[in-house]
Amino acid sequence: MRSSDQPADEGVLPTPAEQKNYGITVIPLPNTIHNNMDDSANESQRKEIITYVLSFLKE
């Protein structure tokens, strides 16, 4: 999961080929900034994060 306000440093995220090869999905969080990806998230941001976490656990 990636915040909406901070680009990843070069080389941090897997390339599209690596994502395909290893079954990785990079999920952008359009409503969540980096500094709110913790206990300071508002209810909407928490829901956004939890929705993805639960979907990963069901896979």
mmCIF file as gemmi writes it, N, C-alpha and C atoms, coordinates in Angstrom:
data_model
loop_
_atom_site.group_PDB
_atom_site.id
_atom_site.type_symbol
_atom_site.label_atom_id
_atom_site.label_alt_id
_atom_site.label_comp_id
_atom_site.label_asym_id
_atom_site.label_entity_id
_atom_site.label_seq_id
_atom_site.pdbx_PDB_ins_code
_atom_site.Cartn_x
_atom_site.Cartn_y
_atom_site.Cartn_z
_atom_site.occupancy
_atom_site.B_iso_or_equiv
_atom_site.pdbx_formal_charge
_atom_site.auth_seq_id
_atom_site.auth_asym_id
_atom_site.pdbx_PDB_model_num
ATOM 1 N N . MET Axp A 1 ? 0.848 -1.17 0 1 0 ? 1 A 1
ATOM 2 C CA . MET Axp A 1 ? 0 0 0 1 0 ? 1 A 1
ATOM 3 C C . MET Axp A 1 ? 0.896 1.235 0 1 0 ? 1 A 1
ATOM 4 N N . ARG Axp A 2 ? 0.514 2.192 -0.821 1 0 ? 2 A 1
ATOM 5 C CA . ARG Axp A 2 ? 1.292 3.423 -0.982 1 0 ? 2 A 1
ATOM 6 C C . ARG Axp A 2 ? 0.428 4.63 -0.643 1 0 ? 2 A 1
ATOM 7 N N . SER Axp A 3 ? 0.998 5.542 0.11 1 0 ? 3 A 1
ATOM 8 C CA . SER Axp A 3 ? 0.286 6.775 0.432 1 0 ? 3 A 1
ATOM 9 C C . SER Axp A 3 ? 0.106 7.621 -0.83 1 0 ? 3 A 1
ATOM 10 N N . SER Axp A 4 ? -0.791 8.587 -0.727 1 0 ? 4 A 1
ATOM 11 C CA . SER Axp A 4 ? -1.084 9.426 -1.89 1 0 ? 4 A 1
ATOM 12 C C . SER Axp A 4 ? -0.149 10.62 -2.029 1 0 ? 4 A 1
ATOM 13 N N . ASP Axp A 5 ? 0.671 10.892 -1.015 1 0 ? 5 A 1
ATOM 14 C CA . ASP Axp A 5 ? 1.461 12.122 -1.049 1 0 ? 5 A 1
ATOM 15 C C . ASP Axp A 5 ? 2.971 11.934 -1.154 1 0 ? 5 A 1
ATOM 16 N N . GLN Axp A 6 ? 3.468 10.735 -1.027 1 0 ? 6 A 1
ATOM 17 C CA . GLN Axp A 6 ? 4.91 10.513 -1.028 1 0 ? 6 A 1
ATOM 18 C C . GLN Axp A 6 ? 5.298 9.533 -2.128 1 0 ? 6 A 1
ATOM 19 N N . PRO Axp A 7 ? 6.042 9.984 -3.124 1 0 ? 7 A 1
ATOM 20 C CA . PRO Axp A 7 ? 6.515 9.028 -4.131 1 0 ? 7 A 1
ATOM 21 C C . PRO Axp A 7 ? 7.592 8.134 -3.526 1 0 ? 7 A 1
ATOM 22 N N . ALA Axp A 8 ? 7.657 6.914 -3.98 1 0 ? 8 A 1
ATOM 23 C CA . ALA Axp A 8 ? 8.689 5.989 -3.5 1 0 ? 8 A 1
ATOM 24 C C . ALA Axp A 8 ? 10.038 6.397 -4.071 1 0 ? 8 A 1
ATOM 25 N N . ASP Axp A 9 ? 11.078 6.195 -3.286 1 0 ? 9 A 1
ATOM 26 C CA . ASP Axp A 9 ? 12.428 6.421 -3.793 1 0 ? 9 A 1
ATOM 27 C C . ASP Axp A 9 ? 12.702 5.43 -4.913 1 0 ? 9 A 1
ATOM 28 N N . GLU Axp A 10 ? 13.559 5.819 -5.83 1 0 ? 10 A 1
ATOM 29 C CA . GLU Axp A 10 ? 13.905 4.954 -6.954 1 0 ? 10 A 1
ATOM 30 C C . GLU Axp A 10 ? 14.437 3.613 -6.447 1 0 ? 10 A 1
ATOM 31 N N . GLY Axp A 11 ? 13.92 2.545 -7.028 1 0 ? 11 A 1
ATOM 32 C CA . GLY Axp A 11 ? 14.365 1.201 -6.688 1 0 ? 11 A 1
ATOM 33 C C . GLY Axp A 11 ? 13.659 0.566 -5.506 1 0 ? 11 A 1
ATOM 34 N N . VAL Axp A 12 ? 12.796 1.322 -4.826 1 0 ? 12 A 1
ATOM 35 C CA . VAL Axp A 12 ? 12.094 0.774 -3.663 1 0 ? 12 A 1
ATOM 36 C C . VAL Axp A 12 ? 10.972 -0.164 -4.093 1 0 ? 12 A 1
ATOM 37 N N . LEU Axp A 13 ? 10.167 0.28 -5.046 1 0 ? 13 A 1
ATOM 38 C CA . LEU Axp A 13 ? 9.054 -0.549 -5.505 1 0 ? 13 A 1
ATOM 39 C C . LEU Axp A 13 ? 9.532 -1.526 -6.568 1 0 ? 13 A 1
ATOM 40 N N . PRO Axp A 14 ? 8.935 -2.7 -6.599 1 0 ? 14 A 1
ATOM 41 C CA . PRO Axp A 14 ? 9.302 -3.649 -7.65 1 0 ? 14 A 1
ATOM 42 C C . PRO Axp A 14 ? 8.858 -3.129 -9.016 1 0 ? 14 A 1
ATOM 43 N N . THR Axp A 15 ? 9.612 -3.488 -10.031 1 0 ? 15 A 1
ATOM 44 C CA . THR Axp A 15 ? 9.254 -3.112 -11.399 1 0 ? 15 A 1
ATOM 45 C C . THR Axp A 15 ? 7.979 -3.855 -11.797 1 0 ? 15 A 1
ATOM 46 N N . PRO Axp A 16 ? 7.306 -3.415 -12.86 1 0 ? 16 A 1
ATOM 47 C CA . PRO Axp A 16 ? 6.137 -4.168 -13.329 1 0 ? 16 A 1
ATOM 48 C C . PRO Axp A 16 ? 6.463 -5.641 -13.605 1 0 ? 16 A 1
ATOM 49 N N . ALA Axp A 17 ? 7.637 -5.923 -14.164 1 0 ? 17 A 1
ATOM 50 C CA . ALA Axp A 17 ? 8.021 -7.315 -14.429 1 0 ? 17 A 1
ATOM 51 C C . ALA Axp A 17 ? 8.188 -8.09 -13.124 1 0 ? 17 A 1
ATOM 52 N N . GLU Axp A 18 ? 8.801 -7.471 -12.121 1 0 ? 18 A 1
ATOM 53 C CA . GLU Axp A 18 ? 8.965 -8.134 -10.819 1 0 ? 18 A 1
ATOM 54 C C . GLU Axp A 18 ? 7.613 -8.348 -10.15 1 0 ? 18 A 1
ATOM 55 N N . GLN Axp A 19 ? 6.733 -7.365 -10.27 1 0 ? 19 A 1
ATOM 56 C CA . GLN Axp A 19 ? 5.396 -7.506 -9.694 1 0 ? 19 A 1
ATOM 57 C C . GLN Axp A 19 ? 4.686 -8.714 -10.298 1 0 ? 19 A 1
ATOM 58 N N . LYS Axp A 20 ? 4.765 -8.834 -11.605 1 0 ? 20 A 1
ATOM 59 C CA . LYS Axp A 20 ? 4.122 -9.959 -12.288 1 0 ? 20 A 1
ATOM 60 C C . LYS Axp A 20 ? 4.78 -11.277 -11.892 1 0 ? 20 A 1
ATOM 61 N N . ASN Axp A 21 ? 6.094 -11.308 -11.901 1 0 ? 21 A 1
ATOM 62 C CA . ASN Axp A 21 ? 6.845 -12.528 -11.599 1 0 ? 21 A 1
ATOM 63 C C . ASN Axp A 21 ? 6.58 -13.037 -10.18 1 0 ? 21 A 1
ATOM 64 N N . TYR Axp A 22 ? 6.483 -12.119 -9.217 1 0 ? 22 A 1
ATOM 65 C CA . TYR Axp A 22 ? 6.333 -12.508 -7.817 1 0 ? 22 A 1
ATOM 66 C C . TYR Axp A 22 ? 4.911 -12.363 -7.287 1 0 ? 22 A 1
ATOM 67 N N . GLY Axp A 23 ? 3.977 -11.987 -8.144 1 0 ? 23 A 1
ATOM 68 C CA . GLY Axp A 23 ? 2.586 -11.847 -7.715 1 0 ? 23 A 1
ATOM 69 C C . GLY Axp A 23 ? 2.371 -10.692 -6.745 1 0 ? 23 A 1
ATOM 70 N N . ILE Axp A 24 ? 3.06 -9.592 -6.984 1 0 ? 24 A 1
ATOM 71 C CA . ILE Axp A 24 ? 2.976 -8.42 -6.114 1 0 ? 24 A 1
ATOM 72 C C . ILE Axp A 24 ? 2 -7.417 -6.714 1 0 ? 24 A 1
ATOM 73 N N . THR Axp A 25 ? 1.191 -6.821 -5.867 1 0 ? 25 A 1
ATOM 74 C CA . THR Axp A 25 ? 0.307 -5.747 -6.288 1 0 ? 25 A 1
ATOM 75 C C . THR Axp A 25 ? 0.607 -4.524 -5.44 1 0 ? 25 A 1
ATOM 76 N N . VAL Axp A 26 ? 0.905 -3.416 -6.071 1 0 ? 26 A 1
ATOM 77 C CA . VAL Axp A 26 ? 1.123 -2.157 -5.365 1 0 ? 26 A 1
ATOM 78 C C . VAL Axp A 26 ? -0.216 -1.431 -5.344 1 0 ? 26 A 1
ATOM 79 N N . ILE Axp A 27 ? -0.712 -1.163 -4.15 1 0 ? 27 A 1
ATOM 80 C CA . ILE Axp A 27 ? -2.027 -0.557 -3.978 1 0 ? 27 A 1
ATOM 81 C C . ILE Axp A 27 ? -1.869 0.915 -3.604 1 0 ? 27 A 1
ATOM 82 N N . PRO Axp A 28 ? -2.308 1.829 -4.476 1 0 ? 28 A 1
ATOM 83 C CA . PRO Axp A 28 ? -2.281 3.247 -4.095 1 0 ? 28 A 1
ATOM 84 C C . PRO Axp A 28 ? -3.458 3.552 -3.159 1 0 ? 28 A 1
ATOM 85 N N . LEU Axp A 29 ? -3.212 4.366 -2.171 1 0 ? 29 A 1
ATOM 86 C CA . LEU Axp A 29 ? -4.262 4.787 -1.24 1 0 ? 29 A 1
ATOM 87 C C . LEU Axp A 29 ? -4.562 6.264 -1.508 1 0 ? 29 A 1
ATOM 88 N N . PRO Axp A 30 ? -5.515 6.555 -2.382 1 0 ? 30 A 1
ATOM 89 C CA . PRO Axp A 30 ? -5.749 7.941 -2.799 1 0 ? 30 A 1
ATOM 90 C C . PRO Axp A 30 ? -6.223 8.867 -1.687 1 0 ? 30 A 1
ATOM 91 N N . ASN Axp A 31 ? -6.783 8.317 -0.618 1 0 ? 31 A 1
ATOM 92 C CA . ASN Axp A 31 ? -7.314 9.156 0.461 1 0 ? 31 A 1
ATOM 93 C C . ASN Axp A 31 ? -6.432 9.18 1.7 1 0 ? 31 A 1
ATOM 94 N N . THR Axp A 32 ? -5.256 8.564 1.632 1 0 ? 32 A 1
ATOM 95 C CA . THR Axp A 32 ? -4.418 8.446 2.822 1 0 ? 32 A 1
ATOM 96 C C . THR Axp A 32 ? -3.007 8.954 2.545 1 0 ? 32 A 1
ATOM 97 N N . ILE Axp A 33 ? -2.591 9.944 3.343 1 0 ? 33 A 1
ATOM 98 C CA . ILE Axp A 33 ? -1.223 10.436 3.222 1 0 ? 33 A 1
ATOM 99 C C . ILE Axp A 33 ? -0.312 9.613 4.133 1 0 ? 33 A 1
ATOM 100 N N . HIS Axp A 34 ? 0.975 9.684 3.857 1 0 ? 34 A 1
ATOM 101 C CA . HIS Axp A 34 ? 1.959 8.866 4.567 1 0 ? 34 A 1
ATOM 102 C C . HIS Axp A 34 ? 1.867 9.021 6.088 1 0 ? 34 A 1
ATOM 103 N N . ASN Axp A 35 ? 1.79 10.253 6.56 1 0 ? 35 A 1
ATOM 104 C CA . ASN Axp A 35 ? 1.787 10.486 8.005 1 0 ? 35 A 1
ATOM 105 C C . ASN Axp A 35 ? 0.507 10.025 8.686 1 0 ? 35 A 1
ATOM 106 N N . ASN Axp A 36 ? -0.496 9.628 7.922 1 0 ? 36 A 1
ATOM 107 C CA . ASN Axp A 36 ? -1.735 9.123 8.507 1 0 ? 36 A 1
ATOM 108 C C . ASN Axp A 36 ? -1.867 7.614 8.377 1 0 ? 36 A 1
ATOM 109 N N . MET Axp A 37 ? -0.791 6.94 8.026 1 0 ? 37 A 1
ATOM 110 C CA . MET Axp A 37 ? -0.842 5.481 7.906 1 0 ? 37 A 1
ATOM 111 C C . MET Axp A 37 ? -0.491 4.836 9.247 1 0 ? 37 A 1
ATOM 112 N N . ASP Axp A 38 ? -1.038 5.414 10.313 1 0 ? 38 A 1
ATOM 113 C CA . ASP Axp A 38 ? -0.846 4.904 11.67 1 0 ? 38 A 1
ATOM 114 C C . ASP Axp A 38 ? -2.085 5.269 12.477 1 0 ? 38 A 1
ATOM 115 N N . ASP Axp A 39 ? -1.942 5.409 13.778 1 0 ? 39 A 1
ATOM 116 C CA . ASP Axp A 39 ? -3.095 5.714 14.624 1 0 ? 39 A 1
ATOM 117 C C . ASP Axp A 39 ? -3.693 7.097 14.387 1 0 ? 39 A 1
ATOM 118 N N . SER Axp A 40 ? -3.015 7.945 13.641 1 0 ? 40 A 1
ATOM 119 C CA . SER Axp A 40 ? -3.541 9.286 13.397 1 0 ? 40 A 1
ATOM 120 C C . SER Axp A 40 ? -4.497 9.343 12.208 1 0 ? 40 A 1
ATOM 121 N N . ALA Axp A 41 ? -4.733 8.229 11.549 1 0 ? 41 A 1
ATOM 122 C CA . ALA Axp A 41 ? -5.655 8.188 10.407 1 0 ? 41 A 1
ATOM 123 C C . ALA Axp A 41 ? -7.072 8.528 10.859 1 0 ? 41 A 1
ATOM 124 N N . ASN Axp A 42 ? -7.805 9.188 9.971 1 0 ? 42 A 1
ATOM 125 C CA . ASN Axp A 42 ? -9.212 9.437 10.288 1 0 ? 42 A 1
ATOM 126 C C . ASN Axp A 42 ? -10.033 8.19 9.93 1 0 ? 42 A 1
ATOM 127 N N . GLU Axp A 43 ? -11.306 8.228 10.205 1 0 ? 43 A 1
ATOM 128 C CA . GLU Axp A 43 ? -12.156 7.05 9.998 1 0 ? 43 A 1
ATOM 129 C C . GLU Axp A 43 ? -12.165 6.59 8.543 1 0 ? 43 A 1
ATOM 130 N N . SER Axp A 44 ? -12.218 7.527 7.61 1 0 ? 44 A 1
ATOM 131 C CA . SER Axp A 44 ? -12.217 7.184 6.186 1 0 ? 44 A 1
ATOM 132 C C . SER Axp A 44 ? -10.906 6.52 5.775 1 0 ? 44 A 1
ATOM 133 N N . GLN Axp A 45 ? -9.797 7.042 6.258 1 0 ? 45 A 1
ATOM 134 C CA . GLN Axp A 45 ? -8.489 6.47 5.937 1 0 ? 45 A 1
ATOM 135 C C . GLN Axp A 45 ? -8.336 5.078 6.549 1 0 ? 45 A 1
ATOM 136 N N . ARG Axp A 46 ? -8.802 4.92 7.777 1 0 ? 46 A 1
ATOM 137 C CA . ARG Axp A 46 ? -8.748 3.595 8.419 1 0 ? 46 A 1
ATOM 138 C C . ARG Axp A 46 ? -9.546 2.581 7.608 1 0 ? 46 A 1
ATOM 139 N N . LYS Axp A 47 ? -10.727 2.995 7.169 1 0 ? 47 A 1
ATOM 140 C CA . LYS Axp A 47 ? -11.571 2.098 6.381 1 0 ? 47 A 1
ATOM 141 C C . LYS Axp A 47 ? -10.873 1.716 5.077 1 0 ? 47 A 1
ATOM 142 N N . GLU Axp A 48 ? -10.232 2.689 4.432 1 0 ? 48 A 1
ATOM 143 C CA . GLU Axp A 48 ? -9.523 2.43 3.182 1 0 ? 48 A 1
ATOM 144 C C . GLU Axp A 48 ? -8.434 1.372 3.399 1 0 ? 48 A 1
ATOM 145 N N . ILE Axp A 49 ? -7.637 1.535 4.448 1 0 ? 49 A 1
ATOM 146 C CA . ILE Axp A 49 ? -6.552 0.594 4.742 1 0 ? 49 A 1
ATOM 147 C C . ILE Axp A 49 ? -7.103 -0.767 5.141 1 0 ? 49 A 1
ATOM 148 N N . ILE Axp A 50 ? -8.065 -0.788 6.046 1 0 ? 50 A 1
ATOM 149 C CA . ILE Axp A 50 ? -8.62 -2.051 6.549 1 0 ? 50 A 1
ATOM 150 C C . ILE Axp A 50 ? -9.271 -2.852 5.433 1 0 ? 50 A 1
ATOM 151 N N . THR Axp A 51 ? -9.939 -2.177 4.509 1 0 ? 51 A 1
ATOM 152 C CA . THR Axp A 51 ? -10.573 -2.874 3.386 1 0 ? 51 A 1
ATOM 153 C C . THR Axp A 51 ? -9.551 -3.683 2.6 1 0 ? 51 A 1
ATOM 154 N N . TYR Axp A 52 ? -8.407 -3.08 2.32 1 0 ? 52 A 1
ATOM 155 C CA . TYR Axp A 52 ? -7.362 -3.802 1.58 1 0 ? 52 A 1
ATOM 156 C C . TYR Axp A 52 ? -6.745 -4.914 2.415 1 0 ? 52 A 1
ATOM 157 N N . VAL Axp A 53 ? -6.47 -4.648 3.681 1 0 ? 53 A 1
ATOM 158 C CA . VAL Axp A 53 ? -5.87 -5.685 4.537 1 0 ? 53 A 1
ATOM 159 C C . VAL Axp A 53 ? -6.79 -6.896 4.61 1 0 ? 53 A 1
ATOM 160 N N . LEU Axp A 54 ? -8.069 -6.681 4.818 1 0 ? 54 A 1
ATOM 161 C CA . LEU Axp A 54 ? -9.009 -7.803 4.888 1 0 ? 54 A 1
ATOM 162 C C . LEU Axp A 54 ? -9.091 -8.549 3.562 1 0 ? 54 A 1
ATOM 163 N N . SER Axp A 55 ? -9.032 -7.832 2.444 1 0 ? 55 A 1
ATOM 164 C CA . SER Axp A 55 ? -9.077 -8.519 1.148 1 0 ? 55 A 1
ATOM 165 C C . SER Axp A 55 ? -7.832 -9.371 0.947 1 0 ? 55 A 1
ATOM 166 N N . PHE Axp A 56 ? -6.673 -8.91 1.428 1 0 ? 56 A 1
ATOM 167 C CA . PHE Axp A 56 ? -5.446 -9.71 1.328 1 0 ? 56 A 1
ATOM 168 C C . PHE Axp A 56 ? -5.567 -10.975 2.164 1 0 ? 56 A 1
ATOM 169 N N . LEU Axp A 57 ? -6.135 -10.861 3.348 1 0 ? 57 A 1
ATOM 170 C CA . LEU Axp A 57 ? -6.261 -12.014 4.241 1 0 ? 57 A 1
ATOM 171 C C . LEU Axp A 57 ? -7.224 -13.061 3.692 1 0 ? 57 A 1
ATOM 172 N N . LYS Axp A 58 ? -8.204 -12.624 2.9 1 0 ? 58 A 1
ATOM 173 C CA . LYS Axp A 58 ? -9.168 -13.558 2.321 1 0 ? 58 A 1
ATOM 174 C C . LYS Axp A 58 ? -8.606 -14.308 1.126 1 0 ? 58 A 1
ATOM 175 N N . GLU Axp A 59 ? -7.525 -13.797 0.531 1 0 ? 59 A 1
ATOM 176 C CA . GLU Axp A 59 ? -6.938 -14.441 -0.658 1 0 ? 59 A 1
ATOM 177 C C . GLU Axp A 59 ? -6.234 -15.722 -0.292 1 0 ? 59 A 1
